[in-house]
């Protein structure tokens, strides 16, 4: 069910086609937006894009894992992970929904 992979170049081309900026300006705009999103996430901020979803950075604590070959317990250090939570509108679109999507109830 997976479709093709959309790259930065594809996004730049879409901006070029739909907005009417030059290819250079379109590429700069896409890079600027992606860079800003990355910078916000690096600082631990949540990025909420209305009708699309939210990118959230979460802290995972230290835990004990197990080496599958030896069975030996191995400490897994704390780390930060990024999670994407799609909006109800995006979920509705992905599932081929027609008409009005379910109401957003405070969720991204």
N, C-alpha and C positions, 0 to 999 in steps of 0.2 A: 504494500500500500504506500510505501515511501515514494515520494516524488523526487524530482531532481534537487540538487543542492544549489542554493542561491548564494553567490559570492559577493564580495565587496564590489567587484566590477559590474555585476548584475544590478546591484543597488544604484551605483553611479549612473549606469545606462538608463535605468528607470527614471531617475531624477532628471537626467538630460532630456529624455523623451517627454516627460509629463510637465516639467516646470519651465523648460525653455532656457535654462542656463547653458553656458558652454560646457563641453565635456570636462575641461579643467576645473571650472567653478563647481560643477556637479560633484566631481571627485573630492574637491576640497570641503564641500558642504557635508558629504557623507563621512569623511574622515573626522571632521570637527564634531559632528553629532556622536559618532561612535567613541571618539576620544573623551568627550565630556561624560558620556555614560560610564566608560571605564574608570575615569578619574573619580566620579561620585562613588562607585562601588568600591574602589580602592580605599576611599576614606571611610567606608562602612555605612554609607548613606543608602537609603532605599530609593530606587528609581521607579516611579509610578507613572505609567503612560496610559492615560485615559482611553478606554475602549480597546486596550491592547493587553496590558498586564503589568505586573510589578516584578522587578529584580530586587531580591533581598539578600543581604549578606548575613549569615548566621555563624555564631561561634559554636564549635563542637568541642566538648571537653576531652580530656585525656581518657583513654579507655584501654582495656587489655584485649589484644587480639591473639590469634593463634597461628603459628606457622603450619600450613597444611601438610607439609612434608614430614616435619619432625614432631609436630604436636606441641612444641614448646610455646609457652606463653610469651608474647612480645608486647611491650608497651607501645601504644599508638599515641603520639604526642597530640596536644590540642591543635586545632587548625580552624581556619575560616572557610566556609563553603558558600557558594552562591546558588540561590534557588530562584526559579522563575515560576510565578503564579499567574496563569492566564486569567483575563477578565471573563465574566460570564458572556459578554458579547463575542469575544474571540472564540470561546468554547462553542458557542452557538453556530458561528460561521464555519468552524472546522468540521462540525458534525452535519453540515449541509442544511442548517435550519432555515426555514422560510418564515417570513413575517417578523414579528417582534420577538426579540430575545427576552429571556426572563429578566425581571427587574434586578438591577444591581442593588444589593443590600449592604452597602458600606464596604464591600470587598472590591479588590482591584480586579 
